[in-house]
Amino acid sequence: MHSRERRACRRFTLNHPVLMGTSGDGAHLAEILDAGVEGMRVRMTNQAGFQVGHEVDIACLSRKNHADTVNLRCRVAWEDAENLEVGLTYLQ
C-alpha cells in the first residue's frame, strides 16, 4: 500500500529543513515533505538507517540552517529506503 493511502488526516506541504537523530546517534540533515496533525513525511539526505519503531528527535532549522527552538519527539511509523523517506508519528 502506498504511503498516501494510509493517511487518515489531511497533510500540508512544507519542504522545511530539519535535523533528525536518535539520542545515541548524531543528527542527520533531512527535509519535512509534508505534515498533518498526527505525523509527517520526511526525506533524509543519506541512508541514516531509521527503522520502524525507532524514536527520533526532530530539530527544525531556519532558512540559514540554524537550529530553531522547535523540537519534536517522534516514532518511525513506516520507511521507504528506496526513496530515503520515513513516516513519523508525534509522541509529544
PDB file of N, CA, C and O in Angstrom:
ATOM      1  N   MET A   1       0.845  -1.174   0.000  1.00  0.00           N
ATOM      2  CA  MET A   1       0.000   0.000   0.000  1.00  0.00           C
ATOM      3  C   MET A   1       0.892   1.239   0.000  1.00  0.00           C
ATOM      4  O   MET A   1       1.870   1.305   0.745  1.00  0.00           O
ATOM      5  N   HIS A   2       0.562   2.197  -0.817  1.00  0.00           N
ATOM      6  CA  HIS A   2       1.335   3.436  -0.901  1.00  0.00           C
ATOM      7  C   HIS A   2       1.096   4.283   0.342  1.00  0.00           C
ATOM      8  O   HIS A   2       0.011   4.255   0.923  1.00  0.00           O
ATOM      9  N   SER A   3       2.124   5.040   0.748  1.00  0.00           N
ATOM     10  CA  SER A   3       2.042   5.808   1.997  1.00  0.00           C
ATOM     11  C   SER A   3       0.874   6.787   2.011  1.00  0.00           C
ATOM     12  O   SER A   3       0.259   6.987   3.058  1.00  0.00           O
ATOM     13  N   ARG A   4       0.559   7.391   0.892  1.00  0.00           N
ATOM     14  CA  ARG A   4      -0.535   8.363   0.860  1.00  0.00           C
ATOM     15  C   ARG A   4      -1.880   7.699   1.160  1.00  0.00           C
ATOM     16  O   ARG A   4      -2.778   8.344   1.701  1.00  0.00           O
ATOM     17  N   GLU A   5      -2.026   6.439   0.820  1.00  0.00           N
ATOM     18  CA  GLU A   5      -3.279   5.730   1.043  1.00  0.00           C
ATOM     19  C   GLU A   5      -3.508   5.409   2.512  1.00  0.00           C
ATOM     20  O   GLU A   5      -4.646   5.164   2.912  1.00  0.00           O
ATOM     21  N   ARG A   6      -2.451   5.404   3.328  1.00  0.00           N
ATOM     22  CA  ARG A   6      -2.579   5.082   4.751  1.00  0.00           C
ATOM     23  C   ARG A   6      -2.972   6.299   5.581  1.00  0.00           C
ATOM     24  O   ARG A   6      -3.346   6.156   6.745  1.00  0.00           O
ATOM     25  N   ARG A   7      -2.895   7.465   5.013  1.00  0.00           N
ATOM     26  CA  ARG A   7      -3.121   8.682   5.786  1.00  0.00           C
ATOM     27  C   ARG A   7      -4.591   8.880   6.116  1.00  0.00           C
ATOM     28  O   ARG A   7      -5.456   8.826   5.242  1.00  0.00           O
ATOM     29  N   ALA A   8      -4.851   9.109   7.388  1.00  0.00           N
ATOM     30  CA  ALA A   8      -6.217   9.350   7.836  1.00  0.00           C
ATOM     31  C   ALA A   8      -6.519  10.841   7.900  1.00  0.00           C
ATOM     32  O   ALA A   8      -7.685  11.234   7.874  1.00  0.00           O
ATOM     33  N   CYS A   9      -5.483  11.679   7.984  1.00  0.00           N
ATOM     34  CA  CYS A   9      -5.655  13.126   8.135  1.00  0.00           C
ATOM     35  C   CYS A   9      -5.040  13.860   6.952  1.00  0.00           C
ATOM     36  O   CYS A   9      -4.131  13.359   6.290  1.00  0.00           O
ATOM     37  N   ARG A  10      -5.545  15.037   6.707  1.00  0.00           N
ATOM     38  CA  ARG A  10      -5.025  15.883   5.631  1.00  0.00           C
ATOM     39  C   ARG A  10      -3.588  16.302   5.936  1.00  0.00           C
ATOM     40  O   ARG A  10      -3.251  16.567   7.090  1.00  0.00           O
ATOM     41  N   ARG A  11      -2.749  16.362   4.916  1.00  0.00           N
ATOM     42  CA  ARG A  11      -1.356  16.779   5.040  1.00  0.00           C
ATOM     43  C   ARG A  11      -1.151  18.102   4.313  1.00  0.00           C
ATOM     44  O   ARG A  11      -1.850  18.426   3.353  1.00  0.00           O
ATOM     45  N   PHE A  12      -0.170  18.856   4.802  1.00  0.00           N
ATOM     46  CA  PHE A  12       0.186  20.132   4.198  1.00  0.00           C
ATOM     47  C   PHE A  12       1.638  20.085   3.758  1.00  0.00           C
ATOM     48  O   PHE A  12       2.506  19.676   4.530  1.00  0.00           O
ATOM     49  N   THR A  13       1.912  20.498   2.535  1.00  0.00           N
ATOM     50  CA  THR A  13       3.270  20.507   2.002  1.00  0.00           C
ATOM     51  C   THR A  13       4.095  21.560   2.722  1.00  0.00           C
ATOM     52  O   THR A  13       3.665  22.704   2.867  1.00  0.00           O
ATOM     53  N   LEU A  14       5.290  21.166   3.176  1.00  0.00           N
ATOM     54  CA  LEU A  14       6.157  22.093   3.909  1.00  0.00           C
ATOM     55  C   LEU A  14       7.511  22.297   3.244  1.00  0.00           C
ATOM     56  O   LEU A  14       7.944  23.437   3.072  1.00  0.00           O
ATOM     57  N   ASN A  15       8.188  21.213   2.867  1.00  0.00           N
ATOM     58  CA  ASN A  15       9.548  21.287   2.332  1.00  0.00           C
ATOM     59  C   ASN A  15      10.435  22.141   3.222  1.00  0.00           C
ATOM     60  O   ASN A  15      11.020  23.129   2.776  1.00  0.00           O
ATOM     61  N   HIS A  16      10.526  21.742   4.501  1.00  0.00           N
ATOM     62  CA  HIS A  16      11.270  22.511   5.506  1.00  0.00           C
ATOM     63  C   HIS A  16      12.455  21.693   6.027  1.00  0.00           C
ATOM     64  O   HIS A  16      12.288  20.523   6.370  1.00  0.00           O
ATOM     65  N   PRO A  17      13.658  22.295   6.091  1.00  0.00           N
ATOM     66  CA  PRO A  17      14.841  21.559   6.560  1.00  0.00           C
ATOM     67  C   PRO A  17      14.808  21.302   8.066  1.00  0.00           C
ATOM     68  O   PRO A  17      14.362  22.144   8.845  1.00  0.00           O
ATOM     69  N   VAL A  18      15.291  20.115   8.459  1.00  0.00           N
ATOM     70  CA  VAL A  18      15.354  19.725   9.870  1.00  0.00           C
ATOM     71  C   VAL A  18      16.619  18.906  10.113  1.00  0.00           C
ATOM     72  O   VAL A  18      17.258  18.423   9.178  1.00  0.00           O
ATOM     73  N   LEU A  19      16.963  18.762  11.390  1.00  0.00           N
ATOM     74  CA  LEU A  19      17.964  17.791  11.814  1.00  0.00           C
ATOM     75  C   LEU A  19      17.206  16.660  12.478  1.00  0.00           C
ATOM     76  O   LEU A  19      16.331  16.899  13.310  1.00  0.00           O
ATOM     77  N   MET A  20      17.537  15.424  12.114  1.00  0.00           N
ATOM     78  CA  MET A  20      16.819  14.260  12.621  1.00  0.00           C
ATOM     79  C   MET A  20      17.832  13.276  13.186  1.00  0.00           C
ATOM     80  O   MET A  20      18.819  12.948  12.527  1.00  0.00           O
ATOM     81  N   GLY A  21      17.587  12.804  14.411  1.00  0.00           N
ATOM     82  CA  GLY A  21      18.519  11.856  15.005  1.00  0.00           C
ATOM     83  C   GLY A  21      17.917  11.139  16.191  1.00  0.00           C
ATOM     84  O   GLY A  21      16.816  11.454  16.642  1.00  0.00           O
ATOM     85  N   THR A  22      18.666  10.163  16.689  1.00  0.00           N
ATOM     86  CA  THR A  22      18.276   9.448  17.894  1.00  0.00           C
ATOM     87  C   THR A  22      19.180   9.909  19.021  1.00  0.00           C
ATOM     88  O   THR A  22      20.207  10.542  18.778  1.00  0.00           O
ATOM     89  N   SER A  23      18.810   9.599  20.240  1.00  0.00           N
ATOM     90  CA  SER A  23      19.590  10.060  21.389  1.00  0.00           C
ATOM     91  C   SER A  23      21.009   9.503  21.386  1.00  0.00           C
ATOM     92  O   SER A  23      21.914  10.149  21.915  1.00  0.00           O
ATOM     93  N   GLY A  24      21.230   8.333  20.812  1.00  0.00           N
ATOM     94  CA  GLY A  24      22.561   7.743  20.801  1.00  0.00           C
ATOM     95  C   GLY A  24      23.314   7.941  19.502  1.00  0.00           C
ATOM     96  O   GLY A  24      24.397   7.384  19.325  1.00  0.00           O
ATOM     97  N   ASP A  25      22.760   8.727  18.589  1.00  0.00           N
ATOM     98  CA  ASP A  25      23.343   8.899  17.266  1.00  0.00           C
ATOM     99  C   ASP A  25      23.436  10.381  16.945  1.00  0.00           C
ATOM    100  O   ASP A  25      22.731  11.194  17.541  1.00  0.00           O
ATOM    101  N   GLY A  26      24.292  10.729  16.018  1.00  0.00           N
ATOM    102  CA  GLY A  26      24.382  12.115  15.581  1.00  0.00           C
ATOM    103  C   GLY A  26      23.176  12.508  14.750  1.00  0.00           C
ATOM    104  O   GLY A  26      22.412  11.649  14.308  1.00  0.00           O
ATOM    105  N   ALA A  27      23.005  13.794  14.538  1.00  0.00           N
ATOM    106  CA  ALA A  27      21.879  14.303  13.765  1.00  0.00           C
ATOM    107  C   ALA A  27      22.181  14.229  12.270  1.00  0.00           C
ATOM    108  O   ALA A  27      23.323  14.393  11.841  1.00  0.00           O
ATOM    109  N   HIS A  28      21.135  13.978  11.491  1.00  0.00           N
ATOM    110  CA  HIS A  28      21.237  13.888  10.040  1.00  0.00           C
ATOM    111  C   HIS A  28      20.356  14.974   9.430  1.00  0.00           C
ATOM    112  O   HIS A  28      19.242  15.211   9.897  1.00  0.00           O
ATOM    113  N   LEU A  29      20.853  15.627   8.394  1.00  0.00           N
ATOM    114  CA  LEU A  29      20.063  16.627   7.692  1.00  0.00           C
ATOM    115  C   LEU A  29      18.932  15.929   6.946  1.00  0.00           C
ATOM    116  O   LEU A  29      19.150  14.912   6.288  1.00  0.00           O
ATOM    117  N   ALA A  30      17.733  16.475   7.051  1.00  0.00           N
ATOM    118  CA  ALA A  30      16.554  15.903   6.404  1.00  0.00           C
ATOM    119  C   ALA A  30      15.607  17.040   6.033  1.00  0.00           C
ATOM    120  O   ALA A  30      15.887  18.208   6.306  1.00  0.00           O
ATOM    121  N   GLU A  31      14.491  16.690   5.411  1.00  0.00           N
ATOM    122  CA  GLU A  31      13.504  17.692   4.995  1.00  0.00           C
ATOM    123  C   GLU A  31      12.102  17.157   5.258  1.00  0.00           C
ATOM    124  O   GLU A  31      11.765  16.052   4.834  1.00  0.00           O
ATOM    125  N   ILE A  32      11.285  17.945   5.958  1.00  0.00           N
ATOM    126  CA  ILE A  32       9.875  17.587   6.126  1.00  0.00           C
ATOM    127  C   ILE A  32       9.198  17.862   4.792  1.00  0.00           C
ATOM    128  O   ILE A  32       9.155  19.006   4.339  1.00  0.00           O
ATOM    129  N   LEU A  33       8.671  16.825   4.163  1.00  0.00           N
ATOM    130  CA  LEU A  33       7.981  16.997   2.888  1.00  0.00           C
ATOM    131  C   LEU A  33       6.554  17.464   3.099  1.00  0.00           C
ATOM    132  O   LEU A  33       6.079  18.372   2.416  1.00  0.00           O
ATOM    133  N   ASP A  34       5.871  16.837   4.051  1.00  0.00           N
ATOM    134  CA  ASP A  34       4.514  17.252   4.390  1.00  0.00           C
ATOM    135  C   ASP A  34       4.213  16.818   5.817  1.00  0.00           C
ATOM    136  O   ASP A  34       4.873  15.933   6.363  1.00  0.00           O
ATOM    137  N   ALA A  35       3.207  17.453   6.412  1.00  0.00           N
ATOM    138  CA  ALA A  35       2.860  17.164   7.808  1.00  0.00           C
ATOM    139  C   ALA A  35       1.370  17.360   8.025  1.00  0.00           C
ATOM    140  O   ALA A  35       0.711  18.119   7.314  1.00  0.00           O
ATOM    141  N   GLY A  36       0.856  16.657   9.026  1.00  0.00           N
ATOM    142  CA  GLY A  36      -0.530  16.776   9.436  1.00  0.00           C
ATOM    143  C   GLY A  36      -0.604  16.760  10.950  1.00  0.00           C
ATOM    144  O   GLY A  36       0.419  16.871  11.625  1.00  0.00           O
ATOM    145  N   VAL A  37      -1.793  16.624  11.482  1.00  0.00           N
ATOM    146  CA  VAL A  37      -1.970  16.693  12.931  1.00  0.00           C
ATOM    147  C   VAL A  37      -1.428  15.466  13.660  1.00  0.00           C
ATOM    148  O   VAL A  37      -1.187  15.537  14.866  1.00  0.00           O
ATOM    149  N   GLU A  38      -1.231  14.355  12.972  1.00  0.00           N
ATOM    150  CA  GLU A  38      -0.753  13.138  13.628  1.00  0.00           C
ATOM    151  C   GLU A  38       0.680  12.761  13.281  1.00  0.00           C
ATOM    152  O   GLU A  38       1.278  11.927  13.961  1.00  0.00           O
ATOM    153  N   GLY A  39       1.246  13.364  12.229  1.00  0.00           N
ATOM    154  CA  GLY A  39       2.598  12.987  11.843  1.00  0.00           C
ATOM    155  C   GLY A  39       3.092  13.727  10.626  1.00  0.00           C
ATOM    156  O   GLY A  39       2.478  14.690  10.167  1.00  0.00           O
ATOM    157  N   MET A  40       4.233  13.252  10.102  1.00  0.00           N
ATOM    158  CA  MET A  40       4.867  13.908   8.964  1.00  0.00           C
ATOM    159  C   MET A  40       5.621  12.889   8.114  1.00  0.00           C
ATOM    160  O   MET A  40       5.930  11.783   8.557  1.00  0.00           O
ATOM    161  N   ARG A  41       5.906  13.300   6.879  1.00  0.00           N
ATOM    162  CA  ARG A  41       6.738  12.507   5.974  1.00  0.00           C
ATOM    163  C   ARG A  41       8.041  13.263   5.789  1.00  0.00           C
ATOM    164  O   ARG A  41       8.039  14.451   5.467  1.00  0.00           O
ATOM    165  N   VAL A  42       9.160  12.566   5.995  1.00  0.00           N
ATOM    166  CA  VAL A  42      10.479  13.193   5.976  1.00  0.00           C
ATOM    167  C   VAL A  42      11.371  12.476   4.972  1.00  0.00           C
ATOM    168  O   VAL A  42      11.383  11.247   4.902  1.00  0.00           O
ATOM    169  N   ARG A  43      12.123  13.263   4.191  1.00  0.00           N
ATOM    170  CA  ARG A  43      13.129  12.699   3.286  1.00  0.00           C
ATOM    171  C   ARG A  43      14.501  12.994   3.860  1.00  0.00           C
ATOM    172  O   ARG A  43      14.819  14.137   4.187  1.00  0.00           O
ATOM    173  N   MET A  44      15.308  11.953   3.977  1.00  0.00           N
ATOM    174  CA  MET A  44      16.664  12.099   4.511  1.00  0.00           C
ATOM    175  C   MET A  44      17.648  12.368   3.373  1.00  0.00           C
ATOM    176  O   MET A  44      17.382  12.022   2.222  1.00  0.00           O
ATOM    177  N   THR A  45      18.784  12.985   3.699  1.00  0.00           N
ATOM    178  CA  THR A  45      19.788  13.272   2.679  1.00  0.00           C
ATOM    179  C   THR A  45      20.743  12.105   2.474  1.00  0.00           C
ATOM    180  O   THR A  45      21.493  12.074   1.498  1.00  0.00           O
ATOM    181  N   ASN A  46      20.716  11.143   3.397  1.00  0.00           N
ATOM    182  CA  ASN A  46      21.550   9.947   3.250  1.00  0.00           C
ATOM    183  C   ASN A  46      20.846   8.764   3.905  1.00  0.00           C
ATOM    184  O   ASN A  46      19.806   8.927   4.543  1.00  0.00           O
ATOM    185  N   GLN A  47      21.405   7.600   3.748  1.00  0.00           N
ATOM    186  CA  GLN A  47      20.831   6.384   4.331  1.00  0.00           C
ATOM    187  C   GLN A  47      21.157   6.351   5.822  1.00  0.00           C
ATOM    188  O   GLN A  47      22.197   5.824   6.219  1.00  0.00           O
ATOM    189  N   ALA A  48      20.285   6.903   6.638  1.00  0.00           N
ATOM    190  CA  ALA A  48      20.547   7.044   8.070  1.00  0.00           C
ATOM    191  C   ALA A  48      20.205   5.787   8.868  1.00  0.00           C
ATOM    192  O   ALA A  48      20.650   5.651  10.008  1.00  0.00           O
ATOM    193  N   GLY A  49      19.435   4.877   8.305  1.00  0.00           N
ATOM    194  CA  GLY A  49      19.133   3.627   8.988  1.00  0.00           C
ATOM    195  C   GLY A  49      18.032   3.710  10.035  1.00  0.00           C
ATOM    196  O   GLY A  49      18.004   2.890  10.952  1.00  0.00           O
ATOM    197  N   PHE A  50      17.120   4.680   9.926  1.00  0.00           N
ATOM    198  CA  PHE A  50      15.993   4.750  10.853  1.00  0.00           C
ATOM    199  C   PHE A  50      14.986   3.678  10.466  1.00  0.00           C
ATOM    200  O   PHE A  50      14.549   3.620   9.317  1.00  0.00           O
ATOM    201  N   GLN A  51      14.616   2.827  11.423  1.00  0.00           N
ATOM    202  CA  GLN A  51      13.709   1.722  11.155  1.00  0.00           C
ATOM    203  C   GLN A  51      12.397   1.919  11.898  1.00  0.00           C
ATOM    204  O   GLN A  51      12.319   2.674  12.867  1.00  0.00           O
ATOM    205  N   VAL A  52      11.370   1.222  11.425  1.00  0.00           N
ATOM    206  CA  VAL A  52      10.050   1.289  12.050  1.00  0.00           C
ATOM    207  C   VAL A  52      10.191   0.992  13.539  1.00  0.00           C
ATOM    208  O   VAL A  52      10.826   0.014  13.934  1.00  0.00           O
ATOM    209  N   GLY A  53       9.589   1.849  14.354  1.00  0.00           N
ATOM    210  CA  GLY A  53       9.634   1.702  15.802  1.00  0.00           C
ATOM    211  C   GLY A  53      10.685   2.559  16.479  1.00  0.00           C
ATOM    212  O   GLY A  53      10.583   2.820  17.678  1.00  0.00           O
ATOM    213  N   HIS A  54      11.703   3.009  15.736  1.00  0.00           N
ATOM    214  CA  HIS A  54      12.725   3.883  16.329  1.00  0.00           C
ATOM    215  C   HIS A  54      12.107   5.206  16.760  1.00  0.00           C
ATOM    216  O   HIS A  54      11.240   5.745  16.074  1.00  0.00           O
ATOM    217  N   GLU A  55      12.554   5.723  17.892  1.00  0.00           N
ATOM    218  CA  GLU A  55      12.158   7.061  18.323  1.00  0.00           C
ATOM    219  C   GLU A  55      13.246   8.027  17.877  1.00  0.00           C
ATOM    220  O   GLU A  55      14.436   7.756  18.037  1.00  0.00           O
ATOM    221  N   VAL A  56      12.826   9.156  17.317  1.00  0.00           N
ATOM    222  CA  VAL A  56      13.768  10.137  16.778  1.00  0.00           C
ATOM    223  C   VAL A  56      13.429  11.528  17.288  1.00  0.00           C
ATOM    224  O   VAL A  56      12.290  11.811  17.662  1.00  0.00           O
ATOM    225  N   ASP A  57      14.428  12.381  17.297  1.00  0.00           N
ATOM    226  CA  ASP A  57      14.256  13.788  17.639  1.00  0.00           C
ATOM    227  C   ASP A  57      14.371  14.607  16.364  1.00  0.00           C
ATOM    228  O   ASP A  57      15.245  14.364  15.532  1.00  0.00           O
ATOM    229  N   ILE A  58      13.480  15.577  16.221  1.00  0.00           N
ATOM    230  CA  ILE A  58      13.480  16.479  15.076  1.00  0.00           C
ATOM    231  C   ILE A  58      13.741  17.887  15.595  1.00  0.00           C
ATOM    232  O   ILE A  58      13.046  18.363  16.493  1.00  0.00           O
ATOM    233  N   ALA A  59      14.745  18.554  15.026  1.00  0.00           N
ATOM    234  CA  ALA A  59      15.023  19.961  15.342  1.00  0.00           C
ATOM    235  C   ALA A  59      14.821  20.748  14.061  1.00  0.00           C
ATOM    236  O   ALA A  59      15.531  20.533  13.079  1.00  0.00           O
ATOM    237  N   CYS A  60      13.854  21.660  14.063  1.00  0.00           N
ATOM    238  CA  CYS A  60      13.584  22.465  12.879  1.00  0.00           C
ATOM    239  C   CYS A  60      14.726  23.443  12.649  1.00  0.00           C
ATOM    240  O   CYS A  60      15.304  23.977  13.596  1.00  0.00           O
ATOM    241  N   LEU A  61      15.043  23.671  11.380  1.00  0.00           N
ATOM    242  CA  LEU A  61      16.110  24.595  11.012  1.00  0.00           C
ATOM    243  C   LEU A  61      15.521  25.849  10.393  1.00  0.00           C
ATOM    244  O   LEU A  61      14.486  25.804   9.728  1.00  0.00           O
ATOM    245  N   SER A  62      16.187  26.959  10.618  1.00  0.00           N
ATOM    246  CA  SER A  62      15.793  28.193   9.954  1.00  0.00           C
ATOM    247  C   SER A  62      16.286  28.121   8.514  1.00  0.00           C
ATOM    248  O   SER A  62      16.982  27.174   8.147  1.00  0.00           O
ATOM    249  N   ARG A  63      15.946  29.077   7.721  1.00  0.00           N
ATOM    250  CA  ARG A  63      16.387  29.102   6.322  1.00  0.00           C
ATOM    251  C   ARG A  63      17.906  29.221   6.207  1.00  0.00           C
ATOM    252  O   ARG A  63      18.466  28.929   5.151  1.00  0.00           O
ATOM    253  N   LYS A  64      18.580  29.646   7.277  1.00  0.00           N
ATOM    254  CA  LYS A  64      20.041  29.743   7.269  1.00  0.00           C
ATOM    255  C   LYS A  64      20.668  28.516   7.918  1.00  0.00           C
ATOM    256  O   LYS A  64      21.851  28.527   8.260  1.00  0.00           O
ATOM    257  N   ASN A  65      19.869  27.444   8.090  1.00  0.00           N
ATOM    258  CA  ASN A  65      20.308  26.163   8.656  1.00  0.00           C
ATOM    259  C   ASN A  65      20.810  26.252  10.092  1.00  0.00           C
ATOM    260  O   ASN A  65      21.725  25.525  10.480  1.00  0.00           O
ATOM    261  N   HIS A  66      20.213  27.142  10.880  1.00  0.00           N
ATOM    262  CA  HIS A  66      20.484  27.195  12.316  1.00  0.00           C
ATOM    263  C   HIS A  66      19.325  26.502  13.023  1.00  0.00           C
ATOM    264  O   HIS A  66      18.168  26.682  12.643  1.00  0.00           O
ATOM    265  N   ALA A  67      19.628  25.715  14.046  1.00  0.00           N
ATOM    266  CA  ALA A  67      18.573  25.011  14.783  1.00  0.00           C
ATOM    267  C   ALA A  67      17.682  26.014  15.500  1.00  0.00           C
ATOM    268  O   ALA A  67      18.168  26.871  16.237  1.00  0.00           O
ATOM    269  N   ASP A  68      16.392  25.905  15.284  1.00  0.00           N
ATOM    270  CA  ASP A  68      15.418  26.749  15.969  1.00  0.00           C
ATOM    271  C   ASP A  68      15.057  26.094  17.299  1.00  0.00           C
ATOM    272  O   ASP A  68      15.582  25.035  17.645  1.00  0.00           O
ATOM    273  N   THR A  69      14.162  26.733  18.034  1.00  0.00           N
ATOM    274  CA  THR A  69      13.763  26.205  19.333  1.00  0.00           C
ATOM    275  C   THR A  69      12.674  25.141  19.228  1.00  0.00           C
ATOM    276  O   THR A  69      12.286  24.567  20.246  1.00  0.00           O
ATOM    277  N   VAL A  70      12.172  24.863  18.031  1.00  0.00           N
ATOM    278  CA  VAL A  70      11.118  23.872  17.860  1.00  0.00           C
ATOM    279  C   VAL A  70      11.748  22.484  17.757  1.00  0.00           C
ATOM    280  O   VAL A  70      12.452  22.181  16.795  1.00  0.00           O
ATOM    281  N   ASN A  71      11.486  21.651  18.757  1.00  0.00           N
ATOM    282  CA  ASN A  71      11.983  20.276  18.770  1.00  0.00           C
ATOM    283  C   ASN A  71      10.811  19.331  18.959  1.00  0.00           C
ATOM    284  O   ASN A  71       9.908  19.598  19.751  1.00  0.00           O
ATOM    285  N   LEU A  72      10.830  18.229  18.231  1.00  0.00           N
ATOM    286  CA  LEU A  72       9.755  17.242  18.296  1.00  0.00           C
ATOM    287  C   LEU A  72      10.331  15.862  18.563  1.00  0.00           C
ATOM    288  O   LEU A  72      11.422  15.533  18.098  1.00  0.00           O
ATOM    289  N   ARG A  73       9.599  15.066  19.308  1.00  0.00           N
ATOM    290  CA  ARG A  73       9.946  13.657  19.533  1.00  0.00           C
ATOM    291  C   ARG A  73       8.934  12.845  18.738  1.00  0.00           C
ATOM    292  O   ARG A  73       7.727  13.033  18.889  1.00  0.00           O
ATOM    293  N   CYS A  74       9.424  11.939  17.889  1.00  0.00           N
ATOM    294  CA  CYS A  74       8.554  11.167  17.004  1.00  0.00           C
ATOM    295  C   CYS A  74       8.965   9.701  16.988  1.00  0.00           C
ATOM    296  O   CYS A  74      10.033   9.332  17.476  1.00  0.00           O
ATOM    297  N   ARG A  75       8.093   8.873  16.416  1.00  0.00           N
ATOM    298  CA  ARG A  75       8.386   7.448  16.216  1.00  0.00           C
ATOM    299  C   ARG A  75       8.230   7.146  14.726  1.00  0.00           C
ATOM    300  O   ARG A  75       7.298   7.628  14.082  1.00  0.00           O
ATOM    301  N   VAL A  76       9.145   6.347  14.189  1.00  0.00           N
ATOM    302  CA  VAL A  76       9.078   5.951  12.785  1.00  0.00           C
ATOM    303  C   VAL A  76       7.920   4.968  12.610  1.00  0.00           C
ATOM    304  O   VAL A  76       7.903   3.903  13.227  1.00  0.00           O
ATOM    305  N   ALA A  77       6.952   5.334  11.765  1.00  0.00           N
ATOM    306  CA  ALA A  77       5.774   4.502  11.516  1.00  0.00           C
ATOM    307  C   ALA A  77       5.961   3.625  10.279  1.00  0.00           C
ATOM    308  O   ALA A  77       5.455   2.504  10.230  1.00  0.00           O
ATOM    309  N   TRP A  78       6.683   4.131   9.284  1.00  0.00           N
ATOM    310  CA  TRP A  78       6.982   3.370   8.070  1.00  0.00           C
ATOM    311  C   TRP A  78       8.256   3.918   7.457  1.00  0.00           C
ATOM    312  O   TRP A  78       8.657   5.048   7.738  1.00  0.00           O
ATOM    313  N   GLU A  79       8.893   3.103   6.611  1.00  0.00           N
ATOM    314  CA  GLU A  79      10.105   3.544   5.928  1.00  0.00           C
ATOM    315  C   GLU A  79      10.058   3.138   4.466  1.00  0.00           C
ATOM    316  O   GLU A  79       9.519   2.090   4.111  1.00  0.00           O
ATOM    317  N   ASP A  80      10.626   3.978   3.633  1.00  0.00           N
ATOM    318  CA  ASP A  80      10.780   3.724   2.203  1.00  0.00           C
ATOM    319  C   ASP A  80      12.254   3.950   1.896  1.00  0.00           C
ATOM    320  O   ASP A  80      12.656   5.045   1.503  1.00  0.00           O
ATOM    321  N   ALA A  81      13.055   2.904   2.079  1.00  0.00           N
ATOM    322  CA  ALA A  81      14.509   3.022   1.935  1.00  0.00           C
ATOM    323  C   ALA A  81      14.915   3.421   0.522  1.00  0.00           C
ATOM    324  O   ALA A  81      15.916   4.113   0.337  1.00  0.00           O
ATOM    325  N   GLU A  82      14.152   2.994  -0.469  1.00  0.00           N
ATOM    326  CA  GLU A  82      14.479   3.318  -1.861  1.00  0.00           C
ATOM    327  C   GLU A  82      14.445   4.822  -2.110  1.00  0.00           C
ATOM    328  O   GLU A  82      15.290   5.347  -2.835  1.00  0.00           O
ATOM    329  N   ASN A  83      13.480   5.519  -1.518  1.00  0.00           N
ATOM    330  CA  ASN A  83      13.334   6.963  -1.707  1.00  0.00           C
ATOM    331  C   ASN A  83      13.872   7.778  -0.537  1.00  0.00           C
ATOM    332  O   ASN A  83      13.707   8.998  -0.504  1.00  0.00           O
ATOM    333  N   LEU A  84      14.520   7.108   0.433  1.00  0.00           N
ATOM    334  CA  LEU A  84      15.081   7.760   1.624  1.00  0.00           C
ATOM    335  C   LEU A  84      14.025   8.526   2.411  1.00  0.00           C
ATOM    336  O   LEU A  84      14.303   9.602   2.942  1.00  0.00           O
ATOM    337  N   GLU A  85      12.807   7.974   2.490  1.00  0.00           N
ATOM    338  CA  GLU A  85      11.716   8.631   3.200  1.00  0.00           C
ATOM    339  C   GLU A  85      11.256   7.791   4.382  1.00  0.00           C
ATOM    340  O   GLU A  85      11.325   6.562   4.356  1.00  0.00           O
ATOM    341  N   VAL A  86      10.784   8.479   5.420  1.00  0.00           N
ATOM    342  CA  VAL A  86      10.159   7.824   6.565  1.00  0.00           C
ATOM    343  C   VAL A  86       8.893   8.582   6.932  1.00  0.00           C
ATOM    344  O   VAL A  86       8.795   9.793   6.730  1.00  0.00           O
ATOM    345  N   GLY A  87       7.931   7.853   7.471  1.00  0.00           N
ATOM    346  CA  GLY A  87       6.735   8.453   8.029  1.00  0.00           C
ATOM    347  C   GLY A  87       6.878   8.472   9.537  1.00  0.00           C
ATOM    348  O   GLY A  87       7.236   7.461  10.141  1.00  0.00           O
ATOM    349  N   LEU A  88       6.605   9.605  10.148  1.00  0.00           N
ATOM    350  CA  LEU A  88       6.763   9.764  11.589  1.00  0.00           C
ATOM    351  C   LEU A  88       5.438  10.104  12.243  1.00  0.00           C
ATOM    352  O   LEU A  88       4.636  10.848  11.679  1.00  0.00           O
ATOM    353  N   THR A  89       5.204   9.558  13.442  1.00  0.00           N
ATOM    354  CA  THR A  89       4.062   9.960  14.258  1.00  0.00           C
ATOM    355  C   THR A  89       4.600  10.719  15.463  1.00  0.00           C
ATOM    356  O   THR A  89       5.654  10.380  16.002  1.00  0.00           O
ATOM    357  N   TYR A  90       3.873  11.742  15.879  1.00  0.00           N
ATOM    358  CA  TYR A  90       4.298  12.573  17.009  1.00  0.00           C
ATOM    359  C   TYR A  90       4.126  11.820  18.326  1.00  0.00           C
ATOM    360  O   TYR A  90       3.135  11.116  18.517  1.00  0.00           O
ATOM    361  N   LEU A  91       5.083  11.966  19.224  1.00  0.00           N
ATOM    362  CA  LEU A  91       4.987  11.370  20.556  1.00  0.00           C
ATOM    363  C   LEU A  91       4.642  12.409  21.611  1.00  0.00           C
ATOM    364  O   LEU A  91       4.195  12.031  22.694  1.00  0.00           O
ATOM    365  N   GLN A  92       4.824  13.670  21.357  1.00  0.00           N
ATOM    366  CA  GLN A  92       4.558  14.712  22.345  1.00  0.00           C
ATOM    367  C   GLN A  92       3.399  15.577  21.932  1.00  0.00           C
ATOM    368  O   GLN A  92       3.037  16.509  22.651  1.00  0.00           O
TER     369      GLN A  92
END
